[in-house]
């Protein structure tokens, strides 16, 4: 990079601008690998419409939607695991407040 250019990175964003003056500010999303995903034309139209209304892109909405989907799936898996373990240990919903209080008391010691 030329010595007269400043560079800053944060997450997925890459900011590049001249070190002196503010004539040019270039903000670019770092390149992501293109992947093909098939969605219905109706859903694509809705996403494109929403993106335009929010001043963003359909790609950004798709990325955010997939991140949220994966987070929800993770929570679902954790809940299923917790339910399975509770059943194995014979713990009922009525036992939970007592177990929490007991755990907190042990941590204070």
C-alpha positions as CSV (number, residue, x, y, z in Angstrom):
1,X,0.0,0.0,0.0
2,X,1.4,3.5,-0.9
3,X,2.6,5.4,2.2
4,X,0.1,8.2,1.6
5,X,-2.9,5.8,2.3
6,X,-4.4,5.0,5.7
7,X,-6.1,1.7,6.2
8,X,-8.5,0.5,9.0
9,X,-10.3,-2.8,9.4
10,X,-13.2,-3.7,11.6
11,X,-15.0,-7.0,11.2
12,X,-15.9,-7.5,7.6
13,X,-15.3,-3.8,6.7
14,X,-12.2,-2.3,5.2
15,X,-11.8,1.5,5.1
16,X,-9.1,2.9,2.9
17,X,-8.6,6.7,2.5
18,X,-5.7,9.1,1.7
19,X,-3.5,9.8,4.7
20,X,-3.7,13.5,3.9
21,X,-7.0,15.2,3.2
22,X,-10.5,13.7,2.7
23,X,-10.8,13.9,-1.0
24,X,-11.5,10.2,-1.4
25,X,-13.0,7.9,1.1
26,X,-13.4,4.3,-0.1
27,X,-15.5,2.0,2.1
28,X,-15.7,-1.5,0.7
29,X,-16.9,-4.8,2.0
30,X,-14.1,-7.3,1.8
31,X,-14.7,-9.8,-0.9
32,X,-16.8,-12.8,0.1
33,X,-16.9,-16.0,-1.9
34,X,-19.9,-16.1,-4.1
35,X,-22.3,-19.0,-3.5
36,X,-25.4,-19.9,-5.3
37,X,-28.6,-20.5,-3.3
38,X,-31.9,-21.1,-4.9
39,X,-34.9,-19.2,-3.4
40,X,-38.4,-18.7,-4.7
41,X,-39.0,-15.7,-7.0
42,X,-41.6,-14.4,-4.5
43,X,-39.2,-14.5,-1.6
44,X,-36.5,-12.9,-3.7
45,X,-38.9,-10.1,-4.6
46,X,-39.8,-9.5,-1.0
47,X,-36.1,-9.5,0.1
48,X,-35.1,-7.1,-2.7
49,X,-38.0,-4.8,-1.8
50,X,-37.1,-4.8,1.9
51,X,-33.4,-4.2,1.0
52,X,-34.3,-1.2,-1.1
53,X,-36.5,0.2,1.7
54,X,-33.6,-0.3,4.2
55,X,-30.9,1.0,1.9
56,X,-29.0,-2.3,2.0
57,X,-28.6,-5.2,-0.4
58,X,-30.4,-8.6,-0.7
59,X,-27.0,-10.2,0.0
60,X,-26.7,-8.4,3.3
61,X,-30.2,-9.4,4.3
62,X,-29.6,-13.0,3.3
63,X,-26.4,-13.1,5.4
64,X,-28.1,-11.6,8.4
65,X,-31.0,-14.1,8.0
66,X,-28.7,-17.1,7.8
67,X,-26.8,-15.9,10.9
68,X,-30.0,-15.6,12.8
69,X,-31.3,-19.0,11.6
70,X,-28.1,-20.7,12.7
71,X,-28.3,-19.0,16.1
72,X,-31.8,-20.2,16.6
73,X,-30.9,-23.7,15.6
74,X,-28.0,-23.7,18.1
75,X,-30.4,-22.6,20.9
76,X,-32.8,-25.3,19.8
77,X,-30.1,-27.9,20.1
78,X,-29.0,-26.7,23.5
79,X,-32.6,-26.8,24.7
80,X,-33.1,-30.4,23.4
81,X,-29.8,-31.4,25.1
82,X,-30.9,-29.7,28.4
83,X,-34.3,-31.4,28.3
84,X,-32.7,-34.8,27.6
85,X,-30.3,-34.4,30.5
86,X,-33.0,-33.2,32.9
87,X,-35.0,-36.3,32.0
88,X,-32.0,-38.6,32.5
89,X,-31.3,-37.0,35.9
90,X,-35.0,-36.9,36.9
91,X,-35.1,-33.1,37.2
92,X,-38.5,-31.5,36.8
93,X,-39.4,-27.9,36.2
94,X,-40.3,-27.5,39.9
95,X,-36.8,-28.5,40.8
96,X,-35.1,-25.7,38.8
97,X,-35.5,-22.7,41.3
98,X,-34.0,-24.8,44.1
99,X,-31.1,-26.1,41.9
100,X,-30.3,-22.5,40.9
101,X,-30.3,-21.3,44.5
102,X,-28.1,-24.2,45.5
103,X,-25.7,-23.6,42.7
104,X,-25.4,-19.8,43.5
105,X,-24.9,-20.7,47.2
106,X,-22.0,-23.0,46.3
107,X,-20.4,-20.3,44.1
108,X,-20.5,-17.8,47.0
109,X,-18.5,-20.1,49.3
